[in-house]
Amino acid sequence: MTNSTTQSGPALAAISGLLLAFFSVWDGDALAQSAPPAQNAVSQNQVLNMRDADIRAFISDVSMLTGKTFIVDPRVQGKVTVISQQALNADDAFALFLSTLRANGFTALPTADGSYRIVPEEGAAQDATPMAGIIEGDQLVTEVVKLHNVDVSVALQMVQPLVHRQGRVVATRGSDALILVDYASNVARIRKVIADFDRDPSVTAVIPLRNTSADQIARAVTDLVKIQGEGGNSLTNFAAVPLEGTNTIILRGPPELLARIQPLVEKLDGEGASTADTRVVYLKHAAAEELLPILERVSALSRGSAPRAEGGAAAAGIPGRASLGVHAGTNALIINAAPDVQQELMDVIRQLDIPRHQVLVEAIIVEVSDTAAKQLGVQYVLAGGQGSNIPFSATSFPTDSSPNILAATGAVVVDQETSGEDPDSLKALQGAAIDSLLGASGFLGGIAGRSRDGTIFGVILNALKRDVSSNVLSTPSIMTMDNQPASILVGQEIPITTGETLGANNTNPFRTIERKDVGVKLEVKPQINEGGAVKLFLRQEVSSIFGPVSRDSGELITNKRQIETTVLVNDGQIIVLGGLIEEDEQLSVDKVPLLGDIPILGNAFKSTDKSRRRTNLMIFLRPTIVTGTNDLRAVTDRKYNFIQNEQLQRSRTGESSLDSVVKDLTGRAPASVPPMEK
């Protein structure tokens, strides 16, 4: 309701407001009043002056004046009194409206569509909007306040009394933030209070140490502050950072705390100068025998640069006077030196005695080969007997699969002609014939005989076709430490003759034999670079026995495939090391001159041998960096489960013998394996 004695326009507006307030009583669940069209809205400043007016009529007047939409909760009931002598614009009227609602126990909550809900203060904090943009001072808002130096529980106790009775303040667990729900004006005041006490009063002190390790001093003062519990929050604001390179400690904390800690640090460092000159250092990861030469070298360099006392000897208490020893049983180093030299050597030990990563190197060797061979040959012999005019004629082709027709014919003729007069010659010829027949392969056919006049004749036909396919897959793998060489060999040792001698009169034969490894061999030395790349120095060898050099020789021929290289590959990446694609085709024709060139008939005077061999060989490699227990367990489980599944697939009982062995050795069952897909 408006009242004015100087302007007729405002008076008419006041009368309209009274009439509207009189007829605006509605018993529904909510009352929504929207501003009239823009051309009918009151655009000039108005004076709000009401006494015991219905609050719903007051809400309607403000809606007309400001052009805002209000949704009134049914619980909003009562009278309001507003006394003002100045004309207000729309923004000032809305601010006055919010203050009036707050004074009467109500508040306005903005909605997503730009309107406002008028509700009682009680319970309104749950629906307060997050603070964004320009918010009126008497409007409920929600804001998150980050803390930087004060503990969140301490800040909660300090802020709680400042919050409005209908507001809320919540401390989020596990973080450094407060959630405030209050009127915007009160939130701004609370933020200012928090900013005043949430300050870091810490100071920093840098203390160089001469006789004591910075890391030891840092741990000691940190434990001391933790035990004392200065102020209940001193450990949060206190930090001791060691700089190993310069043996310096940096202290940060409240001034009064540092005033007590700094003299203690200086005292401990001073007492370190008077400690014993001998120290035993137990190593955790490195080998004492490997560190000893390095430390001796460092000590020698220090001694060379140290000042000398009279007489040329290193004076006591100056760098360089060090004596080092190793106790292999406990993997310990014994250092006898001045404190400052001990500290220098301890810095070197600390940086070298660190856990080293491991690398699992897996190689994949694939060889696919096909061999095809065809042989076709005809041999004959024709010879006349005594007094016959038929000349001797024969063809013989030296192939691995054909028998020797001359050896067979000679054995038959000698047997018939000599009638046992020369048994040694007969046995020799018969043995040669038998060996020739036993060494033949493929199809053999022929005819032989003797005519009445003693003419000997014979024909042998030999045909052979050979197809050989092979698919060899080898997957050697080995685990080794970073920068540590390792090798694995899976194969056999075969004897190779390296020398042979005979004594006088061919007596006392002597032969020397060397054992040679044949199989799959992998030698590797990994080096882990920064960024997860692995530099590999490796040698891969695959060898096998091909067979004897010839039928009459016992010497063996071995196949050998070897690669030696250095590669750089990322962790878990598969890389090809090298390979070979080879195709070998050979055609061999043995024939009788002129006769072998006769079409069709010439096939009876020649032997043909065709062969084709194709080989595909590829070698792949994959390194996997193992940085900790989880990685080690993962690669071990992968290999274990693979072997376990292989055994389960071949087992008739559904059990793995590997599981039984592990259970017997360790006393516990191995990890379960997921069921296999059928």
Disulfide bonds with the S-S distance in Angstrom:
none
